[in-house]
Amino acid sequence: MKILNNIQLKSLNSFNISSYAKYFAEFSSEIDLVALLKHNLLSKEKLFILGGGSNILLTKNIDGLLIKNAIKGIKIIEENDNHLIAEVGAGENWHDFVKWSIKQNVSGIENLALIPGSVGAAPIQNIGAYGMEVKDTVEKVCYIDIQSLEKRTLINSECKFNYRNSIFKNDLKNKIIITKVVFKLNKKHANNYKYGVIEEELNIANQKPTLENIFNTIISIRTKKLPDPKVIGNSGSFFKNPIINNSKFNNLKKKYPDIIGYTSGKNQIKIAAGWLIEKAGWKGYTCGDAGVHKNQALVLVNYENASGKEILDLSKRIQKSILEKFEIIILPEVNII
Ligand SMILES: Cc1cc2nc3c(=O)[nH]c(=O)nc-3n(C[C@H](O)[C@H](O)[C@H](O)COP(=O)(O)OP(=O)(O)OC[C@H]3O[C@@H](n4cnc5c(N)ncnc54)[C@H](O)[C@@H]3O)c2cc1C
């Protein structure tokens, strides 16, 4: 396992931002990871952890040791008539794992197809799309504590999963490295196709809502809808959808009858942040190489050589304008480094 110096990170983050890591290493096993964590470089250098780089905005160079998770492997550890339990290395590509689940004919993550990034990062922000969240299939999350080097496991109820949130984004942030995730996938298919345009697309293609058809439809919808980071740098939704109370929503609805909101718990409505940003006139806006995508107002983009700082400045201007226009605070979903 080599520790490299002064590594360009442009190809390692989906925003395609140019930034350098002072030191960089990749680990492909827990043993390698522990060896890295014991390295004497860390007595003076800070530690940073990278998965697929699809949920970060690099606003500066990494002044320390950046370690990239490459722990691979998918192992079936239990199977019966109802379910299959799989233990998956945190460095596996998320979409590859979803494809694997479809081949095994098990359900629970098919609507999360084509989300970029690693399996290890999936529980961190409880990835979600098209009416599914990863929290509903995660059994356990295994990690190594950076200080004590102890191996620990949290069961689902200990992960404090919430909308784009978990214990890993809060109490355990920067304290642990996820090495494996255990998933319970169902032999009985969820066939969750009533969300967004899935049903419409299935009807157009004259297809039944089977596991495989839903998976393929999600891929087709996402490919049409979202900019491909290989072509235009981005990290998907830049902001989380804000949650407001019913009375505030009803007041906004009087002023903006087309406002988009979904019930989210008792007396709470989740507002589409993309709608707020579009309504405030930002859709398609550009400032140098930084911009707001022309079809998806929730997606900030780097057309070529924008710096992380330029994207961050743009995001702050958007936050300010949303606060002024709607009196709503929108917070980044992306990890700003
Ligand atoms: C085009 C596009 C579409 C997207 N669509 C969605 C979507 O529909 N739904 C959704 O929820 N997200 C979406 N995302 C966001 C992103 O794909 C997910 O958040 C993904 O889980 C990030 O994984 P990653 O491995 O790239 O994480 P990274 O960006 O590498 O890391 C994210 C954070 O997690 C930490 N981290 C990473 N791995 C570990 C580990 N093993 N242990 C401890 N900490 C770790 C990092 O330090 C960082 O703080 C999208 C992104 C893009 C670019």
The ligand as an SDF file (V2000), in Angstrom:
LIG
                    3D

 53 58  0  0  0  0  0  0  0  0999 V2000
  -25.6280   12.6210  -10.7290 C   0  0  0  0  0  0  0  0  0  0  0  0
  -25.8420   12.3490   -9.2610 C   0  0  0  0  0  0  0  0  0  0  0  0
  -27.0740   11.9020   -8.8110 C   0  0  0  0  0  0  0  0  0  0  0  0
  -27.2900   11.6350   -7.4590 C   0  0  0  0  0  0  0  0  0  0  0  0
  -28.5130   11.1910   -7.0680 N   0  0  0  0  0  0  0  0  0  0  0  0
  -28.7580   10.9180   -5.7600 C   0  0  0  0  0  0  0  0  0  0  0  0
  -30.0450   10.4410   -5.3470 C   0  0  0  0  0  0  0  0  0  0  0  0
  -30.9490   10.2400   -6.1560 O   0  0  0  0  0  0  0  0  0  0  0  0
  -30.2340   10.2040   -4.0250 N   0  0  0  0  0  0  0  0  0  0  0  0
  -29.2430   10.3970   -3.0970 C   0  0  0  0  0  0  0  0  0  0  0  0
  -29.5000   10.1570   -1.9070 O   0  0  0  0  0  0  0  0  0  0  0  0
  -28.0200   10.8410   -3.4690 N   0  0  0  0  0  0  0  0  0  0  0  0
  -27.7470   11.1110   -4.7680 C   0  0  0  0  0  0  0  0  0  0  0  0
  -26.5160   11.5740   -5.1470 N   0  0  0  0  0  0  0  0  0  0  0  0
  -25.4870   11.8250   -4.1190 C   0  0  0  0  0  0  0  0  0  0  0  0
  -24.4530   10.6820   -3.9570 C   0  0  0  0  0  0  0  0  0  0  0  0
  -24.4490    9.8260   -5.0690 O   0  0  0  0  0  0  0  0  0  0  0  0
  -24.6990    9.8470   -2.6960 C   0  0  0  0  0  0  0  0  0  0  0  0
  -24.7120   10.6730   -1.5610 O   0  0  0  0  0  0  0  0  0  0  0  0
  -23.6400    8.7620   -2.5060 C   0  0  0  0  0  0  0  0  0  0  0  0
  -24.0380    7.8980   -1.4570 O   0  0  0  0  0  0  0  0  0  0  0  0
  -22.2530    9.3240   -2.1980 C   0  0  0  0  0  0  0  0  0  0  0  0
  -21.3380    8.2410   -2.2210 O   0  0  0  0  0  0  0  0  0  0  0  0
  -19.7920    8.4450   -2.4330 P   0  0  0  0  0  0  0  0  0  0  0  0
  -19.1340    7.1360   -2.2230 O   0  0  0  0  0  0  0  0  0  0  0  0
  -19.5260    9.1160   -3.7350 O   0  0  0  0  0  0  0  0  0  0  0  0
  -19.4320    9.4220   -1.2270 O   0  0  0  0  0  0  0  0  0  0  0  0
  -18.2980   10.5540   -1.1790 P   0  0  0  0  0  0  0  0  0  0  0  0
  -18.7510   11.7260   -1.9880 O   0  0  0  0  0  0  0  0  0  0  0  0
  -16.9840    9.9850   -1.5100 O   0  0  0  0  0  0  0  0  0  0  0  0
  -18.3340   10.8970    0.3570 O   0  0  0  0  0  0  0  0  0  0  0  0
  -19.4470   11.5290    0.9440 C   0  0  0  0  0  0  0  0  0  0  0  0
  -19.1510   11.7440    2.4420 C   0  0  0  0  0  0  0  0  0  0  0  0
  -19.0840   10.4890    3.0930 O   0  0  0  0  0  0  0  0  0  0  0  0
  -17.7920   10.2740    3.6880 C   0  0  0  0  0  0  0  0  0  0  0  0
  -17.4680    8.8570    3.4250 N   0  0  0  0  0  0  0  0  0  0  0  0
  -17.4290    8.2300    2.2180 C   0  0  0  0  0  0  0  0  0  0  0  0
  -17.1770    6.9340    2.3880 N   0  0  0  0  0  0  0  0  0  0  0  0
  -17.0370    6.7200    3.7140 C   0  0  0  0  0  0  0  0  0  0  0  0
  -16.7800    5.5670    4.5170 C   0  0  0  0  0  0  0  0  0  0  0  0
  -16.5940    4.3530    3.9950 N   0  0  0  0  0  0  0  0  0  0  0  0
  -16.7100    5.7250    5.8770 N   0  0  0  0  0  0  0  0  0  0  0  0
  -16.9000    6.9500    6.4400 C   0  0  0  0  0  0  0  0  0  0  0  0
  -17.1380    8.0650    5.7260 N   0  0  0  0  0  0  0  0  0  0  0  0
  -17.2220    7.9550    4.3840 C   0  0  0  0  0  0  0  0  0  0  0  0
  -16.8640   11.2600    2.9890 C   0  0  0  0  0  0  0  0  0  0  0  0
  -15.7960   11.6340    3.8300 O   0  0  0  0  0  0  0  0  0  0  0  0
  -17.7980   12.4090    2.6980 C   0  0  0  0  0  0  0  0  0  0  0  0
  -17.9550   13.2310    3.8260 O   0  0  0  0  0  0  0  0  0  0  0  0
  -26.2540   11.8350   -6.5120 C   0  0  0  0  0  0  0  0  0  0  0  0
  -25.0020   12.2900   -6.9650 C   0  0  0  0  0  0  0  0  0  0  0  0
  -24.7840   12.5340   -8.3200 C   0  0  0  0  0  0  0  0  0  0  0  0
  -23.4340   12.9880   -8.7970 C   0  0  0  0  0  0  0  0  0  0  0  0
  1  2  1  0
  2  3  1  0
  2 52  2  0
  3  4  2  0
  4  5  1  0
  4 50  1  0
  5  6  2  0
  6  7  1  0
  6 13  1  0
  7  8  2  0
  7  9  1  0
  9 10  1  0
 10 11  2  0
 10 12  1  0
 12 13  2  0
 13 14  1  0
 14 15  1  0
 14 50  1  0
 15 16  1  0
 16 17  1  0
 16 18  1  0
 18 19  1  0
 18 20  1  0
 20 21  1  0
 20 22  1  0
 22 23  1  0
 23 24  1  0
 24 25  2  0
 24 26  1  0
 24 27  1  0
 27 28  1  0
 28 29  2  0
 28 30  1  0
 28 31  1  0
 31 32  1  0
 32 33  1  0
 33 34  1  0
 33 48  1  0
 34 35  1  0
 35 36  1  0
 35 46  1  0
 36 37  1  0
 36 45  1  0
 37 38  2  0
 38 39  1  0
 39 40  1  0
 39 45  2  0
 40 41  1  0
 40 42  2  0
 42 43  1  0
 43 44  2  0
 44 45  1  0
 46 47  1  0
 46 48  1  0
 48 49  1  0
 50 51  2  0
 51 52  1  0
 52 53  1  0
M  END
$$$$
